[in-house]
């Protein structure tokens, strides 16, 4: 499952690896992972 998110370091949309589904404090779903290009942590709000 390749999730696309915005990498702040690359300044472009990249694929995430090691994705993990999380729930925010307000109950909304989110996904966190790492950038496949530079290894920076990424975060995407929404299912």
Secondary structure, 3 states (H helix, E strand, C coil): CCCEEEECCCCEEEEEEEEEEEECCCCCEEEEEEECCCCCEEEEECC
